[in-house]
Amino acid sequence: MDDSTTRPLLILDLDETLIHGAESRLHRDADFKVGPFHIYMRPHLQAFFDSIARHFDVAIWSSASPDYVDGIASMLARFVTSWQFVWSRVRCVQRMDPEMMTKIFIKDLRKVKRRGFDLDRVLMVDDTRHKVSRNYGNAIYIPPYEGKDEDAELPQLAKYVNSLRHEPNFRRIEKRGWRTKPL
């Protein structure tokens, strides 16, 4: 894909990035439910989507199960004209964490490249570093959302992401500590 004619792609994680899912109700009613899970949208989510959708194509990539991801993406679709793609753990690479002796899921952007996207123009937002460890140059890390009403990450993130939109190569930009960088 040619940078000059295509919009950059923003790939968003779901759990603890855009939403918080809980098996039991938190301090308030859930925004919606998917299966047995109470889903709480991160504050300012609609304004975030309104802001970034002007300049970015948007996709979802979560390490959660396909049914869960599809259920949440369909509820969030009211904020986005269309998703470039909605991917679940089926599209992740699975590895064993030798310390924890558990399976971990890694989001490998080579799968996105195969769909014709220029990885220089792709950003990924996730709260879990190991899930995007193969593509740290594309990653923007965000603190986990745990259902608190006073969370104000998304307005800051929208400003930062939009400030990058004209950059020809997102990978060359140091994004660690992005909250403290001048826009």
Backbone as a ProteinNet text record, in pm:
[ID]
protein_1_A
[PRIMARY]
MDDSTTRPLLILDLDETLIHGAESRLHRDADFKVGPFHIYMRPHLQAFFDSIARHFDVAIWSSASPDYVDGIASMLARFVTSWQFVWSRVRCVQRMDPEMMTKIFIKDLRKVKRRGFDLDRVLMVDDTRHKVSRNYGNAIYIPPYEGKDEDAELPQLAKYVNSLRHEPNFRRIEKRGWRTKPL
[TERTIARY]
83.7	0	88.1	48.6	123.1	83.2	183.2	156.8	77.6	106.3	46.6	-101.7	-149.2	-290.6	-369.2	-302.5	-374	-361.4	-461.9	-461.1	-381.8	-322.1	-253.3	-354.4	-304.5	-387.9	-358.1	-462.7	-451.7	-517.4	-437.3	-486.1	-502.2	-621.6	-654.3	-682.2	-627.6	-659.9	-795.5	-857.4	-985.7	-969.8	-949.7	-949.3	-841.3	-885.4	-801.3	-738.5	-775.5	-733.8	-855.4	-954.9	-1078.5	-1191.4	-1188.5	-1296.5	-1238.5	-1324.5	-1292.1	-1406.6	-1373.1	-1473.7	-1461.2	-1574.4	-1574	-1686.5	-1660.7	-1763.4	-1873.9	-1843.5	-1947.2	-1952.9	-2066.6	-2090.7	-1991.4	-1944.3	-1857.9	-1944.3	-1895.7	-1965.6	-2081.7	-2096.1	-2206.2	-2252.5	-2365.7	-2413.8	-2317.9	-2306.9	-2221.4	-2280.7	-2194.9	-2242.4	-2315.4	-2270	-2337.7	-2280.2	-2338.5	-2289.1	-2256	-2153.9	-2119	-2106.3	-2198.4	-2202.7	-2219.2	-2139.1	-2152.5	-2078.6	-2012	-1925.4	-1995.8	-1974.2	-2019.1	-1909.1	-1945	-1845.7	-1860.3	-1748.2	-1741.5	-1651.6	-1706.8	-1628.3	-1539.6	-1419.4	-1328	-1388.5	-1383.2	-1439.6	-1382.3	-1466.6	-1431.8	-1412.7	-1464.8	-1443.9	-1505.2	-1626.2	-1688.5	-1609.8	-1569.3	-1490.6	-1357	-1297.6	-1172.2	-1192.4	-1293.9	-1320.3	-1354.3	-1433.3	-1467.1	-1340.8	-1246.4	-1123.2	-1031.2	-1006.8	-909.5	-965.6	-1095.4	-1154.4	-1144.6	-1119.8	-1103.3	-974.8	-873.7	-741.4	-684.3	-745.7	-692.3	-798.2	-753.9	-836.6	-818.1	-921	-919.8	-946.1	-871.5	-888.8	-884.4	-937.5	-934.3	-850.9	-761.3	-686.7	-671.2	-737.8	-739.1	-692.8	-636.5	-596.9	-709.4	-827.6	-944.1	-1006.5	-1106	-1171.5	-1251	-1270.2	-1342.9	-1483.7	-1561.9	-1698.8	-1700.2	-1612.1	-1601.8	-1561.9	-1458.2	-1410.2	-1519.2	-1582.9	-1689	-1804.9	-1840.9	-1949.2	-1917.3	-1796.2	-1757.1	-1742.9	-1679	-1661.3	-1795.7	-1894.2	-2025.9	-2091.3	-2068.6	-2123.2	-2048.7	-1919.3	-1840.5	-1855	-1913.5	-1927.3	-2010.3	-2090.3	-2169.4	-2080.1	-1954.9	-1862	-1772.2	-1766.8	-1673.8	-1752.3	-1726.5	-1797.6	-1775	-1649.4	-1619.1	-1480.7	-1464.4	-1334.6	-1256.4	-1127.5	-1043.9	-1041.3	-1035	-1047.7	-1075.1	-1130.2	-1151.8	-1091.7	-981.8	-909.6	-908.2	-910.3	-905.6	-774.3	-769	-648.2	-615	-712.5	-688.3	-576.9	-562.1	-459.5	-330	-324.9	-204.3	-111.2	14.9	114	113.9	108.5	107.9	246.9	290.2	418.9	401.3	492.6	494.6	580.3	529.9	609	685.1	818.5	894.7	892.6	876.1	872	738.1	631.3	497.2	439.6	502.4	454.4	309.8	280.9	148.9	164.7	57.1	54.6	37.3	116.5	98.6	66.5	-1.9	-41.7	32.7	91	169.3	104.9	92.1	35.3	151.6	164.2	275	226.7	281.9	235.6	265.8	342.9	361.2	226.9	133.7	-0.4	-74	-50	-110.4	-43.7	87.3	161.7	111.5	81.5	30.2	-101.7	-172.5	-298.9	-275.8	-148.8	-116.2	-89.6	-83.6	-57.7	92.1	129.9	268.1	292.6	379.5	399.5	459.5	520.2	569.2	454.1	334.5	217.3	112.5	157.9	68.9	108.9	10.2	28.8	-57.4	-6.3	-80.8	-89.9	-208.9	-227.3	-264.4	-186.2	-209.3	-163.5	-223.4	-181.6	-80.4	-55.2	32.1	150.9	268.6	388.1	424.5	415.1	460.4	374.6	250.9	163.9	206.1	277.8	324.6	477.7	542.3	688.3	762.8	702.9	768.9	761.8	683.7	662.3	664.5	763.9	768.2	776.6	830.4	838.1	702.6	603.2	466.7	378.5	430.8	347.7	339	219.4	193.7	132.1	198.2	150.5	62.4	-45.5	-142.7	-166.1	-182.2	-209.5	-341.1	-348.9	-471.8	-591.2	-704.6	-830.7	-899.2	-932.9	-993	-1132.2	-1199.4	-1338	-1360.3	-1255.9	-1270.6	-1327.4	-1425.4	-1492.9	-1401.8	-1302	-1217.8	-1102.5	-1093.9	-988.4	-994	-878.6	-872.8	-763.8	-733.1	-627.7	-665.1	-788.6	-823.9	-814.9	-853.5	-833.5	-685.6	-598.1	-454.1	-403.7	-449.2	-407	-451.8	-574.1	-624.7	-538.2	-502.8	-416.8	-282.2	-224.1	-92.4	-98	-190.7	-202.6	-226.4	-315.9	-342.6	-221.3	-136.8	-15.9	83.5	72.6	164.2	114.8	-5.5	-70.8	4.3	82	153.2	294.6	336.1	470.5	478.8	583.9	594.5	630.8	696	739.3	721.7	613.5	585.3	692.2	757.5	854.4	977.2	1007.8	1126.1	1101.8	979.2	944.6	948.6	1020.8	1025.8	892.8	818.2	685	678.4	786.5	788.5	782.2	706.1	690.3	609.3	521.9	447.4	364.6	319.3	236.7	312.8	444.2	524.6	589.3	565.6	626.4	539.7	604.3	524.8	460.6	340.1	269.3	303.7
-117.9	0	124.1	225.4	349.1	445.8	494.3	585.9	708.5	760.6	887.5	875.1	755.4	740.2	661.4	608.5	530.1	593.6	567.7	617.3	521.6	573	483	391.8	280.4	182.1	185.8	192.2	186	56.7	-32.4	-160.8	-149.5	-178.6	-161.5	-294.8	-310.7	-423.3	-394.4	-495.7	-476.9	-474.3	-592.4	-603.4	-518.2	-435.8	-344.5	-234.6	-227.1	-116.4	-30.8	-88.8	-16.2	-46.9	-166	-209.8	-286.7	-310.5	-401.1	-500.6	-627.5	-731.5	-797.3	-817.9	-878.8	-981.3	-1089	-1191.5	-1146.4	-1051.5	-997.6	-845.8	-791.3	-647.7	-569.2	-456.3	-367.7	-268.9	-151.5	-48.8	15.6	-13.9	41.7	-65	-38.2	-132.2	-134.9	-249.4	-263.5	-185.7	-148	-81.8	-181.9	-306.6	-415.6	-547.1	-656.9	-789.2	-869.4	-950.7	-1047.7	-1181.1	-1271.3	-1397.4	-1366.9	-1429.4	-1405.4	-1280.7	-1209.2	-1098.5	-963.2	-887.5	-748.5	-665.2	-587.9	-511.3	-363.1	-303.8	-161.9	-91.6	5.5	79.4	181.2	194.9	294.8	433.1	521	655.3	726.2	803.4	884.2	800.1	678.5	589.7	644.9	695.4	748	867.2	959.7	1075.4	1030.7	927	872.1	822.8	740.7	690.3	803.5	900.6	1014.6	1086.9	1102.1	1174	1096.8	970.8	896.5	851.2	828.6	777.8	879	1004.4	1105.6	1085.2	1026.3	1018.8	877.8	781.7	645.5	543.8	436.9	317.7	244.5	175	116.2	-33.7	-109	-253.8	-295.9	-413	-473.9	-600.9	-617.4	-742.9	-773.6	-878	-917.5	-1062	-1093.9	-1233	-1311.8	-1255.5	-1323.8	-1419.3	-1493.3	-1592.7	-1525	-1594.2	-1535.4	-1487	-1564.9	-1523.6	-1396.8	-1389.7	-1273.5	-1149.5	-1162.3	-1049.7	-1002.8	-1095.5	-1057.4	-988	-1036.7	-974.8	-831.6	-808.4	-673.1	-583.4	-633.1	-552.1	-511.3	-599.5	-563.3	-454	-453.7	-347.8	-215.5	-222.4	-100.5	-46.5	-124.3	-83.1	43.4	76.5	200.3	324.1	309.5	421.9	432.4	326.7	320.7	282.9	351.7	321.4	176.7	134.4	-6.3	-39.6	-164.9	-214.2	-263.7	-239.8	-301.3	-452.4	-492.4	-633.4	-643	-756.4	-788.7	-927	-931.3	-1056.3	-1094	-1224	-1278.8	-1354.8	-1435.3	-1514.3	-1612.5	-1641.5	-1732.6	-1678.5	-1545.8	-1482.8	-1453.7	-1489.8	-1468.3	-1588.3	-1564.1	-1670.7	-1714.2	-1844.9	-1895.8	-1944.9	-1905.2	-1948.2	-1982.6	-2062.1	-2093.9	-1991	-1937.6	-1850.4	-1942.5	-1949.9	-2045.5	-2014.2	-1888	-1852	-1887.4	-1854.6	-1876.2	-2012.9	-2078.8	-2208.1	-2198.6	-2089.4	-2069.3	-2030.4	-2045.9	-2008.6	-1857.3	-1794.2	-1651.6	-1632.8	-1523.9	-1492.5	-1368	-1376	-1266	-1222.2	-1090.8	-1033.2	-999.3	-1074.6	-1059.6	-983.6	-865.8	-781	-836.9	-942.1	-1002.6	-1045.8	-1080.6	-1119	-999.1	-881.9	-758.5	-720.4	-736.8	-705.7	-791	-917.3	-1006.2	-956.7	-875.1	-817.1	-689.2	-652.9	-538.7	-408.7	-411.7	-288.8	-262.8	-137	-93.7	-80	-161.5	-162.7	-32.9	47.1	178.2	270.8	238.9	324.2	253.3	161.9	88.3	117.6	150.7	165	61.1	8.1	-87.2	-30.2	-31.7	14	-107.3	-130.5	-246.7	-213.7	-280.2	-262.8	-368.3	-468.6	-580.1	-585.9	-553.9	-542.4	-671.5	-785.5	-908.4	-943.6	-896.3	-930.1	-860.9	-750.1	-678.5	-673	-764.6	-762.1	-778	-841.3	-856.7	-729.8	-635	-513.1	-390	-382.1	-271.4	-135.4	-129	-2.5	49.4	-37	2.1	23.1	-7.6	-15.3	115.6	140.3	244.7	172	182.4	113.2	206.1	149.9	226.5	152.8	225.4	156.5	79.4	-32.5	-112.1	-36.6	-55	0.2	-107.7	-74.5	-172.6	-132.3	-48.7	-15.3	112.2	188.2	310.8	424.6	494.6	603.4	722.1	745.5	864.1	846	733.5	708	813	871.1	976.1	949.6	824.1	789.5	817.7	787.7	795.1	935.3	1042.1	1174.1	1204.5	1167	1186.6	1102.7	978.1	888.6	941.2	989.5	1042.9	1158.8	1249.6	1362.9	1313.6	1218.1	1168.2	1095.5	1004.6	928.7	1023.5	1118.5	1213.8	1300.4	1327.1	1406.3	1331.3	1201.3	1119.1	1094.7	1128.9	1083.2	1116.2	1223.5	1260.9	1202.5	1135.1	1076.4	965	963.6	858.9	721.7	720.8	593.9	598.5	538.8	536.4	461.2	365.5	280.8	358.9	466.8	546.3	639.2	652.2	744.7	670.7	728.1	671	700.7	595.6	613.4	582.5	528.7	507.8	644.9	655.5	783.5	883.9	835.9	922.9	1029.1	1002.9	1100.5	1228.1	1217.8	1333.3	1405.9	1359.8	1423.9	1540.1	1649.3	1760.6	1719.9	1769.9	1737.5	1836.7
0	0	0	-70.9	-84.1	27.1	105.3	217.3	176	58.3	18.5	-12.2	-38.4	-73.2	30.3	131.6	231.7	369.2	448.2	585.2	672.8	777.9	869.7	939.8	990.2	1058.5	1207.8	1287.8	1432.8	1478.7	1538.1	1587.8	1739	1786	1927.2	1995	2112.4	2198.6	2264.5	2319.3	2387.7	2539.7	2600.2	2746.3	2811.1	2904.5	2981.1	2895.4	2767.9	2681.9	2649.4	2584.7	2552.8	2650.1	2706.2	2795.5	2913.6	3012	3122.1	3132	3129.5	3143.8	3280.1	3345.9	3478.7	3487.5	3558.9	3575.6	3669.7	3756.6	3844.9	3829.3	3866.6	3853.7	3939.2	3887.4	3964.9	4042.7	4068	4146	4070.9	3944.3	3864.3	3766.4	3701.3	3600.5	3482.4	3421.2	3303.3	3186.4	3092.9	2970.9	2881.8	2884.4	2814.6	2865.1	2822	2860.1	2735.1	2745.9	2642.3	2714.4	2684.2	2757.9	2905.9	2990.5	3134.4	3183.7	3093.4	3133.3	3131.2	3237.2	3246.6	3181	3079.9	3004.4	3037.5	3077.4	3112.5	3011.3	2940.7	2842.1	2913.5	2864	2919.4	2898.4	2998.8	2981.5	2858.9	2793.5	2675.8	2549.6	2548.3	2434.1	2305.6	2312	2190.2	2136.2	2221.5	2176.9	2118.4	2176.1	2123.4	1980.8	1960.2	1825.4	1728.9	1773.1	1687.1	1642	1731.1	1701.2	1607	1637.7	1556.5	1422.6	1415.2	1290.3	1176.3	1208.3	1102.9	1024.1	1089	1027.9	1016.6	1084.2	1088.7	1050.4	986	976.8	1109.7	1153.1	1286.9	1278.5	1359.5	1367.5	1514	1540.3	1673.9	1664.8	1762.9	1773.5	1921.6	1965.2	2105.6	2118.3	2232.6	2257.2	2324.2	2327.4	2385.1	2282.6	2326.7	2240.9	2129	2017.6	1904	1938.6	2012	2045	2129.6	2225.4	2313.3	2232.8	2150.1	2068.5	1973.3	1904.4	1810.1	1881.2	1999.9	2076.1	2115.8	2161.5	2201.1	2078.8	1973.5	1852.1	1793.5	1799.6	1745.5	1830	1959.7	2045	2024.4	1998	1975.9	1834	1745.6	1604.9	1589.2	1688.3	1679	1679.4	1722	1727.4	1604.1	1524.4	1411	1286.5	1176.1	1051.4	1010.7	1012.4	983.4	1037.2	1073.2	1118.5	997	992.4	888.9	909.5	1034.7	1070.7	1219.9	1259.8	1401.1	1420.6	1494.4	1514.8	1662.5	1685.3	1820.6	1838.6	1943.1	1970.5	1859	1773.9	1661.7	1571.8	1563.4	1479.5	1555.3	1682.7	1762.8	1751.1	1778.5	1789.3	1935.9	1959.3	2096.4	2134.5	2253.3	2306.7	2454.1	2506.2	2649.3	2720.7	2829.7	2915.1	3010.1	2996.7	3077.5	3227.2	3263.2	3405.2	3468.5	3399.1	3453.8	3416.7	3320.6	3271.3	3222.8	3153.3	3094.7	2948.9	2876.3	2735.7	2725.4	2638.2	2612.2	2464.5	2435.9	2299.3	2254.1	2134.6	2078.1	1947.8	1931.8	1809.2	1715.7	1609.7	1515.5	1392.2	1369.7	1259.8	1120.9	1111.7	978.3	920.4	1006.6	959.9	902	955.6	904.4	772.2	766.2	642.8	526.6	553.6	448	390.4	464.6	415.7	336.5	316.4	232.2	304.8	436.8	511.6	522.2	509.6	527.3	677.4	732.6	877.1	930.3	843.9	886.4	925	877.3	900.8	987.4	1072.9	1162.9	1307.2	1389.2	1533.5	1603.9	1715.2	1797.8	1938.9	1996.1	2133.9	2218.1	2324.2	2410	2551	2647.9	2786.8	2829	2745.4	2782	2686.6	2736.9	2652.4	2579.1	2645.5	2579.5	2457.6	2453.5	2340.4	2211.5	2223.9	2104.8	2100.3	2170.8	2184.4	2051.9	1955	1824.7	1740.7	1784.9	1707	1796.4	1884.7	1980	1911.6	1790.8	1718.3	1674.1	1674.2	1637.4	1760.2	1877.8	1998.4	2075.5	2123.2	2222.2	2341.3	2455.6	2575.1	2657.6	2705.8	2783.3	2915	3024.8	3151.9	3145.1	3214.3	3210.7	3268.8	3204.7	3254.4	3336.3	3459.4	3549.2	3595.3	3514.8	3542.9	3620.7	3645.8	3725.6	3641.5	3697.3	3625.8	3596.4	3679.8	3664.8	3565.7	3499.6	3401.4	3289.8	3256.5	3153.6	3050.1	3024.4	2928.7	2783.8	2745.7	2603.1	2543.2	2612.3	2551.5	2524.8	2619	2598.9	2482	2477.1	2369.7	2233.8	2224.6	2097.5	2049.3	2139.4	2101.2	2050.5	2122.4	2083.5	1948.8	1934.3	1809.2	1692	1709.2	1600.9	1569	1667.4	1641.7	1553.4	1546.8	1466.3	1324.1	1293.5	1170.5	1042.1	1038.3	915.7	908.3	1012.1	1013.2	909.3	828.3	726.2	784	902.2	960	1111.9	1159.5	1303.1	1381.1	1317	1386.4	1431.9	1364.2	1399	1517.7	1558.6	1666.5	1800	1894.5	2029.1	2098.1	2128.5	2185.2	2334.9	2389.7	2535.2	2601.9	2705.8	2774.7	2694.7	2607.9	2516.7	2589	2710.7	2782.9	2816.2	2829.8	2870.8	2753.8	2633.1	2515.4	2468.2	2426.1	2371.2	2239.2	2216.3	2091.6	1983.7
[MASK]
+++++++++++++++++++++++++++++++++++++++++++++++++++++++++++++++++++++++++++++++++++++++++++++++++++++++++++++++++++++++++++++++++++++++++++++++++++++++++++++++++++++++++++++++++++++++

